[in-house]
Amino acid sequence: MAYVAAIAVALQQDPGLKITVEGHTDSAGTPRGNLMLSWERAFAVFRLLVDRYGIDPARLMPVGKGCNEPLVDTVSAHPLNRRVQFRAMLS
């Protein structure tokens, strides 16, 4: 939650900043299920930024990546692969 709050502060301080909110999963489960779970994960953080911090939803793009971009390649079911990442969108 502290990381989400820090992202919210960055968005509040820079009105031109737009970000992609990426949801990720580990490899457990089905590809379709992981894609849905990752999108739900990204959308939950999107809603938090909009509802709690007042960020304009037009500045955020939630995206589900499923298990296609693991942080820990050697063990794709590793818990670190279950995450949300933020990427600045270039104009």
MDTraj code that builds the backbone (N, CA, C; nanometers):
import mdtraj as md
import numpy as np

residues = "MET ALA TYR VAL ALA ALA ILE ALA VAL ALA LEU GLN GLN ASP PRO GLY LEU LYS ILE THR VAL GLU GLY HIS THR ASP SER ALA GLY THR PRO ARG GLY ASN LEU MET LEU SER TRP GLU ARG ALA PHE ALA VAL PHE ARG LEU LEU VAL ASP ARG TYR GLY ILE ASP PRO ALA ARG LEU MET PRO VAL GLY LYS GLY CYS ASN GLU PRO LEU VAL ASP THR VAL SER ALA HIS PRO LEU ASN ARG ARG VAL GLN PHE ARG ALA MET LEU SER".split()
xyz = np.array([
    [0.0811, -0.1195, 0.0000],
    [0.0000, 0.0000, 0.0000],
    [0.0862, 0.1269, 0.0000],
    [0.2008, 0.1206, 0.0643],
    [0.2885, 0.2379, 0.0657],
    [0.3379, 0.2705, -0.0754],
    [0.3638, 0.1686, -0.1541],
    [0.4092, 0.1899, -0.2919],
    [0.2985, 0.2534, -0.3753],
    [0.1751, 0.2081, -0.3567],
    [0.0615, 0.2667, -0.4286],
    [0.0453, 0.4125, -0.3872],
    [0.0600, 0.4410, -0.2589],
    [0.0501, 0.5786, -0.2113],
    [0.1590, 0.6659, -0.2742],
    [0.2800, 0.6116, -0.2886],
    [0.3890, 0.6868, -0.3508],
    [0.3584, 0.7149, -0.4984],
    [0.2989, 0.6200, -0.5668],
    [0.2585, 0.6413, -0.7064],
    [0.1524, 0.7506, -0.7137],
    [0.0585, 0.7472, -0.6190],
    [-0.0466, 0.8491, -0.6152],
    [0.0136, 0.9882, -0.5960],
    [0.1111, 1.0003, -0.5077],
    [0.1769, 1.1292, -0.4845],
    [0.2461, 1.1762, -0.6130],
    [0.3153, 1.0853, -0.6805],
    [0.3826, 1.1223, -0.8052],
    [0.2815, 1.1711, -0.9091],
    [0.1661, 1.1036, -0.9172],
    [0.0622, 1.1448, -1.0111],
    [0.0019, 1.2799, -0.9713],
    [-0.0140, 1.3040, -0.8417],
    [-0.0688, 1.4317, -0.7950],
    [0.0286, 1.5461, -0.8200],
    [0.1577, 1.5184, -0.8099],
    [0.2582, 1.6229, -0.8282],
    [0.2861, 1.6537, -0.9744],
    [0.2582, 1.5597, -1.0630],
    [0.2840, 1.5794, -1.2058],
    [0.1555, 1.5528, -1.2839],
    [0.0750, 1.6569, -1.3070],
    [-0.0533, 1.6388, -1.3742],
    [-0.0432, 1.5840, -1.5173],
    [0.0734, 1.5885, -1.5773],
    [0.0909, 1.5357, -1.7124],
    [0.1290, 1.3887, -1.7162],
    [0.1594, 1.3318, -1.5999],
    [0.2018, 1.1924, -1.5927],
    [0.0839, 1.0990, -1.6142],
    [0.1017, 1.0009, -1.7017],
    [0.0035, 0.8948, -1.7244],
    [0.0757, 0.7625, -1.7061],
    [0.0078, 0.6657, -1.6454],
    [0.0738, 0.5384, -1.6204],
    [-0.0133, 0.4198, -1.6622],
    [0.0553, 0.3124, -1.6947],
    [-0.0081, 0.1831, -1.7159],
    [0.0037, 0.1060, -1.5852],
    [-0.1068, 0.0514, -1.5389],
    [-0.1107, -0.0312, -1.4180],
    [-0.1169, -0.1753, -1.4661],
    [-0.0064, -0.2488, -1.4520],
    [0.0044, -0.3841, -1.5053],
    [-0.0140, -0.4877, -1.3957],
    [-0.1097, -0.5776, -1.4152],
    [-0.1276, -0.6900, -1.3254],
    [-0.0559, -0.8121, -1.3808],
    [0.0067, -0.8887, -1.2918],
    [0.0815, -1.0090, -1.3300],
    [0.0433, -1.1235, -1.2367],
    [0.0632, -1.2465, -1.2844],
    [0.0399, -1.3655, -1.2025],
    [0.1589, -1.4592, -1.2135],
    [0.1582, -1.5616, -1.1295],
    [0.2544, -1.6692, -1.1469],
    [0.1961, -1.7677, -1.2487],
    [0.2599, -1.8824, -1.2673],
    [0.2164, -1.9762, -1.3703],
    [0.1128, -2.0769, -1.3214],
    [0.0771, -2.0730, -1.1951],
    [-0.0243, -2.1657, -1.1440],
    [-0.1593, -2.1324, -1.2066],
    [-0.2368, -2.2334, -1.2397],
    [-0.3683, -2.2102, -1.2985],
    [-0.3638, -2.2130, -1.4495],
    [-0.4761, -2.1793, -1.5095],
    [-0.4867, -2.1818, -1.6558],
    [-0.4450, -2.0474, -1.7138],
    [-0.4005, -2.0475, -1.8378],
    [-0.3647, -1.9189, -1.9004],
    [-0.4813, -1.8196, -1.8995],
    [-0.6007, -1.8662, -1.9327],
    [-0.7170, -1.7766, -1.9341],
    [-0.7479, -1.7246, -1.7936],
    [-0.7441, -1.8144, -1.6951],
    [-0.7684, -1.7733, -1.5567],
    [-0.6647, -1.6736, -1.5080],
    [-0.5389, -1.6958, -1.5445],
    [-0.4321, -1.6030, -1.5051],
    [-0.4486, -1.4669, -1.5709],
    [-0.4929, -1.4669, -1.6959],
    [-0.5144, -1.3394, -1.7636],
    [-0.6243, -1.2599, -1.6934],
    [-0.7337, -1.3270, -1.6579],
    [-0.8427, -1.2595, -1.5867],
    [-0.7968, -1.2118, -1.4489],
    [-0.7250, -1.2979, -1.3755],
    [-0.6761, -1.2606, -1.2428],
    [-0.5828, -1.1407, -1.2505],
    [-0.4955, -1.1396, -1.3490],
    [-0.4015, -1.0275, -1.3615],
    [-0.4749, -0.8977, -1.3942],
    [-0.5790, -0.9064, -1.4780],
    [-0.6565, -0.7875, -1.5096],
    [-0.7317, -0.7396, -1.3859],
    [-0.7895, -0.8313, -1.3093],
    [-0.8599, -0.7931, -1.1865],
    [-0.7639, -0.7286, -1.0869],
    [-0.6435, -0.7804, -1.0800],
    [-0.5406, -0.7243, -0.9908],
    [-0.5078, -0.5806, -1.0332],
    [-0.4873, -0.5583, -1.1617],
    [-0.4569, -0.4240, -1.2120],
    [-0.5755, -0.3305, -1.1899],
    [-0.6962, -0.3794, -1.2154],
    [-0.8149, -0.2958, -1.2008],
    [-0.8390, -0.2576, -1.0548],
    [-0.8076, -0.3464, -0.9609],
    [-0.8233, -0.3154, -0.8179],
    [-0.7325, -0.1986, -0.7790],
    [-0.6098, -0.1974, -0.8288],
    [-0.5179, -0.0871, -0.7986],
    [-0.5630, 0.0398, -0.8707],
    [-0.6098, 0.0256, -0.9937],
    [-0.6673, 0.1380, -1.0672],
    [-0.7794, 0.2026, -0.9853],
    [-0.8737, 0.1214, -0.9351],
    [-0.9867, 0.1736, -0.8560],
    [-0.9361, 0.2426, -0.7292],
    [-0.8353, 0.1868, -0.6660],
    [-0.7791, 0.2469, -0.5454],
    [-0.7220, 0.3850, -0.5755],
    [-0.6473, 0.3968, -0.6835],
    [-0.5900, 0.5266, -0.7204],
    [-0.6987, 0.6292, -0.7527],
    [-0.8042, 0.5844, -0.8168],
    [-0.9134, 0.6743, -0.8528],
    [-0.9975, 0.7094, -0.7303],
    [-1.0414, 0.6084, -0.6565],
    [-1.1355, 0.6301, -0.5452],
    [-1.0716, 0.6912, -0.4210],
    [-0.9560, 0.6426, -0.3808],
    [-0.8935, 0.6912, -0.2571],
    [-0.8107, 0.8166, -0.2788],
    [-0.7421, 0.8239, -0.3939],
    [-0.6478, 0.9336, -0.4151],
    [-0.6960, 1.0375, -0.5153],
    [-0.8116, 1.0159, -0.5766],
    [-0.8692, 1.1147, -0.6666],
    [-0.7974, 1.1318, -0.7989],
    [-0.7263, 1.0291, -0.8429],
    [-0.6554, 1.0377, -0.9703],
    [-0.7570, 1.0256, -1.0845],
    [-0.7440, 1.1094, -1.1845],
    [-0.8313, 1.1058, -1.3019],
    [-0.8118, 0.9716, -1.3726],
    [-0.9185, 0.8929, -1.3905],
    [-0.9034, 0.7616, -1.4538],
    [-0.8496, 0.7685, -1.5963],
    [-0.8619, 0.8815, -1.6625],
    [-0.8085, 0.8964, -1.7979],
    [-0.6557, 0.8931, -1.7991],
    [-0.5934, 0.9088, -1.6821],
    [-0.4471, 0.9081, -1.6716],
    [-0.3915, 0.7694, -1.6411],
    [-0.4801, 0.6717, -1.6281],
    [-0.4407, 0.5365, -1.5896],
    [-0.4927, 0.4359, -1.6912],
    [-0.4132, 0.3321, -1.7189],
    [-0.4588, 0.2261, -1.8074],
    [-0.4300, 0.0915, -1.7403],
    [-0.5344, 0.0255, -1.6864],
    [-0.5119, -0.1070, -1.6289],
    [-0.4956, -0.2114, -1.7394],
    [-0.3973, -0.3007, -1.7213],
    [-0.3669, -0.4036, -1.8199],
    [-0.3367, -0.5340, -1.7468],
    [-0.3941, -0.6434, -1.7941],
    [-0.3618, -0.7758, -1.7413],
    [-0.2597, -0.8438, -1.8299],
    [-0.1501, -0.8888, -1.7705],
    [-0.0426, -0.9534, -1.8455],
    [-0.0391, -1.1047, -1.8249],
    [-0.1190, -1.1564, -1.7312],
    [-0.1145, -1.2995, -1.7026],
    [0.0217, -1.3387, -1.6484],
    [0.0691, -1.4564, -1.6902],
    [0.1992, -1.5057, -1.6414],
    [0.3082, -1.4914, -1.7468],
    [0.2868, -1.4049, -1.8450],
    [0.3774, -1.3946, -1.9593],
    [0.5061, -1.3179, -1.9338],
    [0.5152, -1.2416, -1.8246],
    [0.6351, -1.1616, -1.7976],
    [0.6821, -1.1849, -1.6541],
    [0.7313, -1.3054, -1.6252],
    [0.7726, -1.3349, -1.4873],
    [0.8975, -1.2566, -1.4454],
    [0.9027, -1.2222, -1.3184],
    [1.0246, -1.1623, -1.2619],
    [1.1270, -1.2708, -1.2346],
    [1.0782, -1.3823, -1.1878],
    [1.1640, -1.4944, -1.1524],
    [1.1435, -1.6026, -1.2574],
    [1.2321, -1.6069, -1.3571],
    [1.2161, -1.6997, -1.4695],
    [1.2401, -1.8459, -1.4316],
    [1.3299, -1.8696, -1.3377],
    [1.3656, -2.0075, -1.3081],
    [1.2517, -2.0843, -1.2415],
    [1.1707, -2.0159, -1.1667],
    [1.0562, -2.0783, -1.1012],
    [0.9356, -1.9905, -1.1294],
    [0.8645, -2.0198, -1.2381],
    [0.7569, -1.9305, -1.2799],
    [0.6390, -1.9281, -1.1836],
    [0.6301, -2.0274, -1.0926],
    [0.5230, -2.0257, -0.9929],
    [0.5643, -1.9476, -0.8684],
    [0.6770, -1.8801, -0.8720],
    [0.7278, -1.8047, -0.7574],
    [0.6313, -1.6921, -0.7194],
    [0.6079, -1.6713, -0.5891],
    [0.5154, -1.5660, -0.5441],
    [0.5513, -1.4244, -0.5913],
    [0.6780, -1.3959, -0.6176],
    [0.7163, -1.2620, -0.6656],
    [0.6552, -1.2302, -0.8016],
    [0.6128, -1.3331, -0.8739],
    [0.5507, -1.3099, -1.0041],
    [0.4066, -1.2613, -0.9906],
    [0.3490, -1.2686, -0.8706],
    [0.2139, -1.2172, -0.8438],
    [0.2297, -1.0725, -0.7989],
    [0.2043, -0.9793, -0.8914],
    [0.2362, -0.8397, -0.8594],
    [0.1598, -0.7427, -0.9479],
    [0.1704, -0.6153, -0.9118],
    [0.1259, -0.5055, -0.9971],
    [0.2471, -0.4162, -1.0186],
    [0.2684, -0.3777, -1.1425],
    [0.3780, -0.2867, -1.1782],
    [0.3198, -0.1628, -1.2426],
    [0.3953, -0.0562, -1.2366],
    [0.3558, 0.0705, -1.2980],
    [0.4576, 0.1087, -1.4025],
    [0.4103, 0.1575, -1.5164],
    [0.4997, 0.2064, -1.6220],
    [0.4472, 0.3427, -1.6688],
    [0.5385, 0.4361, -1.6796],
    [0.4999, 0.5673, -1.7336],
    [0.4688, 0.5510, -1.8814],
    [0.3607, 0.6132, -1.9259],
    [0.3257, 0.6107, -2.0681],
    [0.3916, 0.7299, -2.1347],
    [0.4565, 0.7048, -2.2438],
    [0.5192, 0.8123, -2.3191],
    [0.4166, 0.8787, -2.4092],
    [0.4282, 1.0086, -2.4246],
    [0.3334, 1.0828, -2.5093],
    [0.3619, 1.0605, -2.6551],
])
top = md.Topology()
chain = top.add_chain()
for i, resn in enumerate(residues, 1):
    res = top.add_residue(resn, chain, resSeq=i)
    for name in ("N", "CA", "C"):
        top.add_atom(name, md.element.get_by_symbol(name[0]), res)
traj = md.Trajectory(xyz[None], top)
